[in-house]
Amino acid sequence: MPDRTAGSPVGEESPEHARKRKQEYSNSLEESVQYWQGDDKIPTDIEEVKGTLKDVSGLGESFDLVFREMTFAGRKVGYFFVSGFAKDNIMDIILARLSMLDKKQISADALKAFFDLYIPHIQVELMTSMSQTINKVFQGYSVFYIEQESTSIVLDTRNYPARGPEEPSLEKVVRGARDGFNETLLTNVALVRRRVRDPGLKVEIMQVGRRTQTDVSILYIDDIADIRLVESIRKKIQAVDIYGLPLADKQLEEAIIKKGWNPYPLVRYSERPDVVADHLLDGSVAILVDTSPSVMLMPTTFFDLCQHAEENRQTAFMGTYLRWIRFLGIFASLFLLPIWLLLVMEPGLKPAYLQILGPQETGKLPLLLQFILAEFGVDLMRMASIHTPTPLATAMTLVAAILLGEIAVKTGVFVYEVILYMAFAAVGMFATPSYELALANRMVRLILLVAVAFFKVHGLIIGITLYVILLTLHRSYNSSYLWPFIPFNAKAMFNIFVRQPVLNNKDRPSLNKPKDRTKMRNTQK
């Protein structure tokens, strides 16, 4: 341990120590501890422990780091924790219990006495690595360092700042549960446990990120989920070598999926515990990342991303109707504008009863440019509505509608039909349950518009063909992205378009390769 004050006034850092601090370059907490100590063991002297914490964790510089030095039964003890994560009531009880000890009650093995007899807490563990104890403190734990002991006592006294479970804004339902995930991993796991009270539900946890050490949890039902899928996901997460995950699940998705520039999502995000529980019972694997209110579900398909919880909250008939309407909206968001533009450019393709579809007037700008400007206008309104404070959102919407609607048409920049069909496409995009899928579809719509404008019929046919090929080659954990359309599965395809009554839905999707394919017990004798 270097002398921090040798050759310097009392309380100041020595020049040699300051020079060593400037030269430090560590990729991980373990490397930093080894740089200052020479090893990763816990010093038996409290002053050495305190010095390492000052060098490595910023003790004395960060106001929220607390190192409380006390003496219990003649032994010096250092209690290290982050004040913002501490449960004061639990810590007060523990300290009050230890303060009543005297030397006669402590044996020669102080650690064993502290651990076995005098700490009234449930979640307690012993650690011999200095870097692990510091990492635990930054996760919200608290640590006892005991003089003459190279093992520390780690207590789970976490109390994260968190909001209560609220209904997700992107997955609202008319009837159904109003609780949704929040930014605390333990709360999110509990919300799933409440719905899946199955001992087969496994919850694994690991840390990802050299600096953030973000908690990542894998959830699956071991007698349903494909163990090869679980092992593949686990290995990919463990192999992630990144500085950290400050943006939580999205960064983890990019690190383990590695899909490059393909805009289509390969995982399904959900903020509803009931949706996650239903997928787990179908054999899917869920990934929860601390500080994120959304959960990743794998594998997924294009048709999975088109489904919504509301369909299962209504009767089978109404659920089927809602599903059809949603598919029509998604179809309109993709193909309505390119098809209309083609019919305008090639009037001979229009049947007599569709002559009304053509523009009654021509604007000052080409139709393609009008559509591109309208697309940008819709995106600007969408982003502005996100960034605008709630009390001003209505006013912003009215101003945007007037500027992009009435005034733009009256000045001749747009024609009425462009605004009308653009509105249909935008509504279809907003009706898409998956936000990521809606954005990807929007890019495809722009590409098809450009292809039709330059190559007309051939552009539309080639564009749609390439689009289907792209989705076919897209794979989610070695599963077809267009399943059950490609490869075709008639029964599963029927279930996609028709919401089955719950007692008729007897089999799990073969896409997940579940161990147990049957949902319903066969009661026929």
PLY file of the C-alpha trace (Angstrom):
ply
format ascii 1.0
element vertex 525
property float x
property float y
property float z
element edge 524
property int vertex1
property int vertex2
end_header
0.00 0.00 0.00
1.61 3.33 -1.04
2.02 6.05 1.57
-0.45 8.74 0.58
1.09 11.58 2.65
4.83 10.81 2.78
6.79 14.05 2.34
3.64 16.19 2.27
1.79 18.33 4.81
-0.70 16.51 6.98
-3.88 15.66 5.09
-2.41 16.34 1.64
-1.54 13.80 -1.02
2.13 13.05 -1.61
3.65 13.94 -5.01
4.49 10.29 -5.63
0.93 9.21 -4.89
-0.50 11.97 -7.09
1.79 10.90 -9.93
0.68 7.29 -9.56
-2.95 8.40 -9.67
-2.40 10.24 -12.96
-0.72 7.18 -14.47
-3.54 4.78 -13.63
-5.33 3.18 -16.58
-7.74 0.42 -15.57
-10.45 -1.25 -17.63
-12.18 -2.79 -14.65
-12.59 -2.43 -10.91
-10.48 -5.55 -10.31
-7.59 -4.11 -12.34
-7.81 -0.86 -10.37
-7.65 -2.65 -7.01
-4.66 -4.71 -8.16
-2.96 -1.54 -9.40
-3.13 0.08 -5.97
-2.73 -2.97 -3.71
-0.77 -5.41 -5.81
-3.49 -8.06 -5.24
-7.25 -8.30 -4.82
-7.28 -9.45 -1.20
-8.96 -7.55 1.62
-6.36 -5.84 3.86
-6.48 -6.80 7.52
-5.74 -3.21 8.59
-8.70 -0.80 8.51
-6.48 2.13 7.49
-5.26 0.18 4.46
-8.86 -0.66 3.57
-9.76 3.00 3.85
-6.78 3.99 1.67
-7.78 1.53 -1.06
-11.35 2.81 -1.02
-10.08 6.38 -1.40
-7.89 5.41 -4.35
-10.35 3.15 -6.11
-13.90 4.23 -5.28
-13.52 7.96 -4.64
-14.18 7.83 -0.91
-13.72 11.35 0.44
-14.44 12.90 -2.97
-17.99 11.62 -3.54
-20.35 12.92 -0.86
-22.68 9.90 -1.04
-19.97 7.34 -0.16
-19.85 6.69 3.59
-17.15 4.83 5.53
-18.24 4.66 9.16
-15.45 3.66 11.52
-16.56 2.05 14.78
-15.32 -0.26 17.50
-17.33 -3.29 18.53
-16.11 -5.39 21.48
-12.62 -3.97 21.11
-12.38 -4.65 17.34
-12.14 -1.78 14.82
-14.76 -2.07 12.11
-15.28 -0.07 8.92
-18.83 0.06 7.55
-18.91 1.07 3.85
-22.09 1.95 1.93
-23.73 4.40 -0.48
-26.07 6.68 1.43
-28.61 6.88 -1.40
-29.06 3.09 -1.47
-29.14 2.47 2.28
-32.12 1.19 4.26
-31.61 3.23 7.42
-33.99 1.23 9.60
-32.26 -2.11 8.89
-28.79 -0.64 9.36
-29.79 1.02 12.66
-31.02 -2.32 14.03
-27.79 -4.09 13.03
-25.56 -1.39 14.51
-27.61 -1.24 17.71
-27.22 -5.00 18.15
-23.46 -4.91 17.57
-22.96 -1.91 19.87
-24.20 -3.97 22.85
-21.36 -6.49 22.53
-18.39 -6.62 24.87
-15.08 -8.42 24.64
-16.32 -11.40 26.62
-18.98 -12.15 23.97
-16.50 -12.16 21.09
-14.37 -15.23 20.55
-10.96 -15.22 18.89
-12.71 -15.70 15.55
-14.47 -12.34 15.39
-15.75 -12.87 11.84
-17.55 -16.09 12.69
-19.07 -14.49 15.79
-20.27 -11.45 13.83
-21.65 -13.54 11.01
-23.28 -16.37 12.96
-24.54 -14.69 16.11
-24.73 -10.95 16.13
-26.01 -9.71 12.76
-29.84 -9.84 12.78
-30.28 -9.86 9.01
-31.36 -12.49 6.50
-29.35 -11.79 3.34
-25.71 -11.90 4.46
-22.64 -13.34 2.71
-18.87 -13.48 3.17
-16.36 -12.22 0.59
-12.58 -12.31 0.33
-12.14 -10.14 -2.80
-11.74 -6.38 -2.37
-13.03 -5.57 -5.86
-16.13 -7.72 -5.33
-16.99 -5.94 -2.08
-16.62 -2.51 -3.71
-18.77 -3.64 -6.62
-21.40 -4.89 -4.18
-21.48 -1.49 -2.47
-22.16 0.24 -5.79
-24.99 -2.24 -6.36
-26.58 -1.08 -3.11
-25.16 -3.53 -0.59
-23.24 -2.51 2.53
-19.96 -4.05 3.75
-18.34 -4.63 7.15
-14.53 -4.64 7.10
-13.18 -6.07 10.38
-9.70 -5.47 11.72
-7.38 -8.51 11.53
-9.79 -10.27 9.16
-9.21 -10.80 5.42
-12.88 -11.64 4.88
-15.66 -9.06 4.88
-19.36 -9.31 5.65
-21.70 -8.15 2.89
-25.31 -7.27 3.74
-28.18 -6.71 1.34
-29.50 -3.35 2.54
-30.56 -2.08 -0.88
-33.27 0.53 -1.22
-33.29 1.79 -4.80
-35.20 4.96 -5.73
-38.09 3.73 -7.87
-41.53 4.67 -9.08
-44.51 2.40 -8.54
-45.79 -0.03 -11.18
-47.87 2.01 -13.64
-49.76 1.11 -16.79
-47.40 1.22 -19.81
-48.21 4.08 -22.17
-47.46 1.97 -25.28
-49.51 -1.10 -24.28
-52.70 0.22 -22.78
-55.81 -1.97 -22.63
-59.46 -1.14 -22.03
-59.80 -3.97 -19.53
-57.00 -5.76 -17.75
-54.12 -5.22 -15.36
-52.87 -1.69 -14.86
-49.46 -2.60 -13.43
-46.36 -2.38 -15.59
-42.65 -2.80 -15.18
-40.54 -0.05 -13.66
-36.79 0.60 -13.51
-36.05 -1.78 -10.61
-35.07 -5.34 -11.56
-36.27 -6.97 -8.35
-39.71 -5.38 -8.67
-40.01 -6.54 -12.27
-39.09 -10.12 -11.36
-41.69 -10.05 -8.58
-44.39 -8.88 -11.01
-43.67 -11.90 -13.22
-43.45 -14.27 -10.22
-46.88 -13.10 -9.12
-48.36 -14.38 -12.38
-46.22 -17.50 -12.84
-46.19 -19.29 -9.48
-44.31 -22.20 -10.94
-41.18 -23.63 -9.29
-39.93 -24.29 -12.80
-39.57 -20.55 -13.41
-35.83 -19.91 -13.26
-34.38 -16.46 -12.69
-30.65 -16.22 -13.45
-28.66 -13.05 -12.85
-25.31 -11.79 -14.07
-23.49 -8.49 -14.41
-22.61 -6.91 -17.75
-20.33 -3.94 -18.40
-16.85 -3.35 -17.05
-17.77 -0.03 -15.48
-21.54 -0.13 -14.97
-21.78 -3.76 -13.77
-25.44 -3.70 -14.80
-27.63 -6.51 -13.48
-29.08 -8.65 -16.28
-31.57 -11.42 -15.56
-32.70 -14.33 -17.74
-36.18 -15.77 -17.09
-37.46 -19.07 -18.47
-39.46 -22.12 -17.39
-37.00 -24.98 -17.37
-39.42 -27.78 -18.26
-40.91 -25.80 -21.16
-38.19 -23.64 -22.73
-35.65 -25.08 -25.17
-32.48 -25.50 -23.10
-30.30 -24.92 -26.19
-31.92 -21.52 -26.68
-31.37 -20.66 -23.02
-27.71 -21.71 -23.14
-27.14 -19.76 -26.35
-28.58 -16.57 -24.85
-26.66 -17.07 -21.60
-23.34 -17.56 -23.39
-23.86 -14.51 -25.60
-24.63 -12.30 -22.59
-21.62 -13.63 -20.66
-19.40 -13.01 -23.68
-20.37 -9.33 -23.94
-17.26 -7.24 -23.30
-18.36 -3.61 -23.22
-17.61 -0.56 -21.12
-21.15 -0.53 -19.73
-24.88 -0.50 -20.34
-26.05 3.00 -19.38
-28.88 2.68 -21.93
-29.81 -0.74 -20.56
-31.70 -3.23 -22.74
-31.21 -1.58 -26.14
-27.43 -1.66 -25.85
-27.56 -5.27 -24.64
-29.77 -6.21 -27.60
-27.27 -4.77 -30.07
-24.41 -6.53 -28.28
-25.95 -10.02 -28.41
-28.01 -9.84 -31.62
-25.50 -8.07 -33.90
-27.98 -7.48 -36.71
-26.02 -4.61 -38.26
-28.02 -2.05 -40.22
-31.16 -4.14 -40.67
-34.03 -1.94 -39.38
-36.36 -4.79 -38.35
-36.36 -5.79 -34.66
-35.33 -9.31 -33.70
-36.69 -9.12 -30.16
-40.07 -8.11 -28.83
-40.18 -5.48 -26.12
-42.98 -5.46 -23.58
-43.69 -3.44 -20.44
-46.61 -5.64 -19.35
-46.00 -8.48 -16.84
-49.03 -10.42 -18.14
-47.63 -10.41 -21.70
-44.22 -11.60 -20.47
-45.84 -14.34 -18.35
-47.85 -15.56 -21.34
-44.73 -15.75 -23.51
-42.83 -17.63 -20.82
-45.62 -20.21 -20.69
-45.29 -20.57 -24.46
-41.59 -21.41 -24.14
-40.03 -18.00 -24.80
-37.04 -16.59 -22.92
-37.24 -13.17 -21.25
-34.31 -10.87 -20.54
-34.66 -8.18 -17.88
-32.08 -5.40 -17.50
-31.87 -3.28 -14.38
-32.90 0.39 -14.85
-35.14 -0.51 -17.81
-38.96 -0.78 -17.63
-39.13 -3.00 -20.74
-38.40 -6.70 -21.14
-36.92 -8.45 -24.17
-38.69 -11.59 -25.40
-36.94 -14.09 -27.69
-37.33 -15.54 -30.20
-39.86 -13.38 -32.03
-41.40 -13.09 -35.48
-42.94 -10.40 -37.65
-46.42 -11.60 -36.68
-45.58 -11.62 -32.96
-44.76 -7.93 -33.24
-48.21 -7.30 -34.73
-50.13 -8.67 -31.72
-51.44 -6.74 -28.74
-52.71 -7.64 -25.28
-56.10 -6.03 -26.01
-57.01 -8.89 -28.38
-56.84 -11.38 -25.51
-58.86 -9.13 -23.20
-61.93 -9.36 -25.44
-64.03 -12.28 -26.63
-62.59 -14.53 -29.31
-64.86 -12.98 -31.96
-64.02 -9.37 -31.06
-60.37 -10.25 -30.56
-60.28 -11.64 -34.10
-61.95 -8.51 -35.44
-59.43 -6.26 -33.69
-56.60 -8.38 -35.04
-57.88 -8.04 -38.62
-58.25 -4.28 -38.24
-54.72 -4.06 -36.93
-53.33 -6.11 -39.82
-55.21 -3.88 -42.29
-53.70 -0.84 -40.63
-50.19 -2.30 -40.89
-50.83 -3.20 -44.55
-52.01 0.36 -45.22
-48.95 1.83 -43.53
-46.74 -0.22 -45.86
-48.42 -0.35 -49.24
-51.28 2.20 -49.47
-49.15 5.15 -50.58
-47.01 3.25 -53.14
-50.09 1.60 -54.70
-51.98 4.92 -54.91
-48.94 6.65 -56.45
-48.69 3.84 -59.03
-52.38 4.17 -59.95
-51.95 7.91 -60.40
-48.88 7.48 -62.59
-50.47 4.62 -64.57
-54.19 5.54 -64.93
-54.76 2.55 -67.19
-54.33 0.22 -64.22
-57.34 1.70 -62.41
-60.74 0.04 -62.82
-63.60 2.37 -63.69
-65.00 2.33 -60.17
-61.66 3.56 -58.77
-61.34 6.67 -60.93
-62.21 8.76 -57.89
-58.83 7.84 -56.37
-56.89 10.14 -58.68
-55.98 13.68 -57.58
-58.58 16.23 -58.68
-55.90 18.94 -58.83
-52.15 18.91 -59.36
-49.93 20.63 -56.84
-46.91 22.78 -57.48
-44.59 19.98 -56.40
-44.24 16.42 -57.79
-46.26 13.82 -55.89
-43.14 11.97 -54.73
-41.72 15.15 -53.21
-45.07 15.87 -51.58
-45.10 12.43 -49.95
-41.49 12.82 -48.74
-42.26 16.24 -47.24
-45.43 14.85 -45.64
-43.43 11.93 -44.16
-40.93 14.35 -42.65
-43.80 16.47 -41.35
-45.40 13.48 -39.60
-42.07 12.51 -38.05
-41.49 16.07 -36.86
-44.93 16.12 -35.23
-44.26 12.75 -33.60
-40.92 13.87 -32.18
-42.33 17.24 -31.13
-45.20 15.55 -29.28
-42.66 13.45 -27.35
-40.53 16.43 -26.36
-43.39 18.87 -25.72
-44.63 19.22 -22.12
-48.08 17.68 -21.63
-49.96 21.00 -21.07
-48.63 22.29 -24.42
-49.06 19.09 -26.46
-52.63 19.88 -27.55
-51.70 23.38 -28.71
-48.71 22.00 -30.64
-50.93 19.40 -32.36
-53.45 22.04 -33.43
-50.76 24.35 -34.82
-49.08 21.50 -36.71
-52.38 20.27 -38.16
-53.29 23.76 -39.40
-49.85 24.43 -40.89
-49.43 21.01 -42.55
-53.06 20.63 -43.50
-55.15 23.61 -44.50
-52.44 26.15 -45.28
-50.23 23.68 -47.17
-53.13 22.62 -49.41
-54.45 26.15 -50.01
-51.02 27.38 -51.04
-50.75 24.53 -53.53
-47.77 22.82 -51.92
-49.86 19.67 -51.29
-52.98 18.19 -52.84
-55.83 16.98 -50.64
-55.34 13.33 -51.62
-51.72 13.31 -50.44
-52.79 14.59 -47.02
-55.67 12.07 -46.89
-53.65 8.97 -47.77
-50.70 10.11 -45.68
-53.08 10.33 -42.73
-54.30 6.76 -43.36
-50.70 5.50 -43.51
-49.76 7.41 -40.34
-52.74 5.99 -38.44
-51.74 2.50 -39.56
-48.21 3.15 -38.32
-49.49 4.33 -34.93
-51.76 1.28 -34.71
-48.75 -1.06 -35.01
-48.18 -2.48 -31.50
-44.38 -2.60 -31.82
-42.86 0.86 -32.02
-39.68 -0.56 -33.58
-41.68 -2.42 -36.25
-43.65 0.73 -37.08
-40.46 2.71 -37.69
-39.00 -0.06 -39.86
-42.21 -0.24 -41.92
-42.04 3.51 -42.46
-38.60 3.19 -44.04
-39.85 0.42 -46.32
-42.77 2.64 -47.37
-40.35 5.44 -48.35
-38.22 3.03 -50.39
-41.29 1.65 -52.20
-42.47 5.19 -52.98
-39.12 6.01 -54.58
-39.11 2.69 -56.50
-42.63 3.34 -57.87
-41.78 6.94 -58.80
-38.80 5.83 -60.92
-39.76 2.35 -62.16
-43.58 2.29 -61.81
-45.03 -1.27 -61.94
-41.64 -2.96 -62.07
-40.47 -0.88 -59.13
-43.43 -1.96 -56.98
-43.13 -5.65 -57.87
-39.35 -5.79 -57.42
-39.55 -3.73 -54.22
-42.15 -5.98 -52.60
-40.25 -9.10 -53.73
-36.99 -7.85 -52.21
-38.89 -6.87 -49.05
-40.27 -10.39 -48.59
-36.85 -11.92 -49.32
-35.27 -9.61 -46.73
-37.74 -10.68 -44.06
-37.35 -14.34 -45.04
-33.57 -14.21 -44.65
-33.95 -12.34 -41.36
-33.67 -14.82 -38.48
-34.33 -14.53 -34.76
-32.13 -17.05 -32.95
-32.14 -19.42 -35.91
-35.93 -19.11 -36.24
-37.68 -17.89 -39.37
-38.78 -14.26 -39.04
-41.88 -14.84 -41.19
-42.97 -18.01 -39.41
-45.64 -19.44 -39.81
-45.94 -17.95 -43.32
-42.42 -19.08 -44.30
-42.05 -21.99 -43.69
-45.79 -22.36 -44.01
-47.68 -23.83 -41.06
-51.40 -23.85 -41.77
-52.57 -24.37 -38.18
-50.26 -21.73 -36.74
-51.16 -19.30 -39.55
-54.84 -19.78 -38.76
-54.12 -18.97 -35.11
-52.33 -15.79 -36.18
-55.38 -14.41 -37.96
-58.05 -15.91 -35.69
-57.88 -15.37 -31.94
-58.74 -18.79 -30.56
-60.81 -19.30 -27.39
-58.43 -20.12 -24.57
-59.59 -23.75 -24.20
-59.05 -24.35 -27.92
-55.46 -23.13 -27.79
-53.94 -26.47 -26.77
-50.44 -26.37 -28.26
-47.43 -24.13 -27.77
-45.85 -22.53 -30.87
-43.39 -24.89 -32.53
-41.19 -21.88 -33.29
-39.94 -21.90 -29.67
-39.07 -25.64 -29.83
-40.56 -26.19 -26.35
-39.88 -29.37 -24.40
-43.59 -29.74 -23.71
-45.69 -28.90 -26.78
-49.05 -29.41 -25.06
-50.69 -26.63 -23.07
-53.95 -28.36 -22.17
-54.21 -31.66 -20.35
-56.07 -34.30 -22.36
-59.20 -35.04 -20.30
-60.82 -37.39 -22.81
-60.92 -41.02 -21.71
0 1
1 2
2 3
3 4
4 5
5 6
6 7
7 8
8 9
9 10
10 11
11 12
12 13
13 14
14 15
15 16
16 17
17 18
18 19
19 20
20 21
21 22
22 23
23 24
24 25
25 26
26 27
27 28
28 29
29 30
30 31
31 32
32 33
33 34
34 35
35 36
36 37
37 38
38 39
39 40
40 41
41 42
42 43
43 44
44 45
45 46
46 47
47 48
48 49
49 50
50 51
51 52
52 53
53 54
54 55
55 56
56 57
57 58
58 59
59 60
60 61
61 62
62 63
63 64
64 65
65 66
66 67
67 68
68 69
69 70
70 71
71 72
72 73
73 74
74 75
75 76
76 77
77 78
78 79
79 80
80 81
81 82
82 83
83 84
84 85
85 86
86 87
87 88
88 89
89 90
90 91
91 92
92 93
93 94
94 95
95 96
96 97
97 98
98 99
99 100
100 101
101 102
102 103
103 104
104 105
105 106
106 107
107 108
108 109
109 110
110 111
111 112
112 113
113 114
114 115
115 116
116 117
117 118
118 119
119 120
120 121
121 122
122 123
123 124
124 125
125 126
126 127
127 128
128 129
129 130
130 131
131 132
132 133
133 134
134 135
135 136
136 137
137 138
138 139
139 140
140 141
141 142
142 143
143 144
144 145
145 146
146 147
147 148
148 149
149 150
150 151
151 152
152 153
153 154
154 155
155 156
156 157
157 158
158 159
159 160
160 161
161 162
162 163
163 164
164 165
165 166
166 167
167 168
168 169
169 170
170 171
171 172
172 173
173 174
174 175
175 176
176 177
177 178
178 179
179 180
180 181
181 182
182 183
183 184
184 185
185 186
186 187
187 188
188 189
189 190
190 191
191 192
192 193
193 194
194 195
195 196
196 197
197 198
198 199
199 200
200 201
201 202
202 203
203 204
204 205
205 206
206 207
207 208
208 209
209 210
210 211
211 212
212 213
213 214
214 215
215 216
216 217
217 218
218 219
219 220
220 221
221 222
222 223
223 224
224 225
225 226
226 227
227 228
228 229
229 230
230 231
231 232
232 233
233 234
234 235
235 236
236 237
237 238
238 239
239 240
240 241
241 242
242 243
243 244
244 245
245 246
246 247
247 248
248 249
249 250
250 251
251 252
252 253
253 254
254 255
255 256
256 257
257 258
258 259
259 260
260 261
261 262
262 263
263 264
264 265
265 266
266 267
267 268
268 269
269 270
270 271
271 272
272 273
273 274
274 275
275 276
276 277
277 278
278 279
279 280
280 281
281 282
282 283
283 284
284 285
285 286
286 287
287 288
288 289
289 290
290 291
291 292
292 293
293 294
294 295
295 296
296 297
297 298
298 299
299 300
300 301
301 302
302 303
303 304
304 305
305 306
306 307
307 308
308 309
309 310
310 311
311 312
312 313
313 314
314 315
315 316
316 317
317 318
318 319
319 320
320 321
321 322
322 323
323 324
324 325
325 326
326 327
327 328
328 329
329 330
330 331
331 332
332 333
333 334
334 335
335 336
336 337
337 338
338 339
339 340
340 341
341 342
342 343
343 344
344 345
345 346
346 347
347 348
348 349
349 350
350 351
351 352
352 353
353 354
354 355
355 356
356 357
357 358
358 359
359 360
360 361
361 362
362 363
363 364
364 365
365 366
366 367
367 368
368 369
369 370
370 371
371 372
372 373
373 374
374 375
375 376
376 377
377 378
378 379
379 380
380 381
381 382
382 383
383 384
384 385
385 386
386 387
387 388
388 389
389 390
390 391
391 392
392 393
393 394
394 395
395 396
396 397
397 398
398 399
399 400
400 401
401 402
402 403
403 404
404 405
405 406
406 407
407 408
408 409
409 410
410 411
411 412
412 413
413 414
414 415
415 416
416 417
417 418
418 419
419 420
420 421
421 422
422 423
423 424
424 425
425 426
426 427
427 428
428 429
429 430
430 431
431 432
432 433
433 434
434 435
435 436
436 437
437 438
438 439
439 440
440 441
441 442
442 443
443 444
444 445
445 446
446 447
447 448
448 449
449 450
450 451
451 452
452 453
453 454
454 455
455 456
456 457
457 458
458 459
459 460
460 461
461 462
462 463
463 464
464 465
465 466
466 467
467 468
468 469
469 470
470 471
471 472
472 473
473 474
474 475
475 476
476 477
477 478
478 479
479 480
480 481
481 482
482 483
483 484
484 485
485 486
486 487
487 488
488 489
489 490
490 491
491 492
492 493
493 494
494 495
495 496
496 497
497 498
498 499
499 500
500 501
501 502
502 503
503 504
504 505
505 506
506 507
507 508
508 509
509 510
510 511
511 512
512 513
513 514
514 515
515 516
516 517
517 518
518 519
519 520
520 521
521 522
522 523
523 524
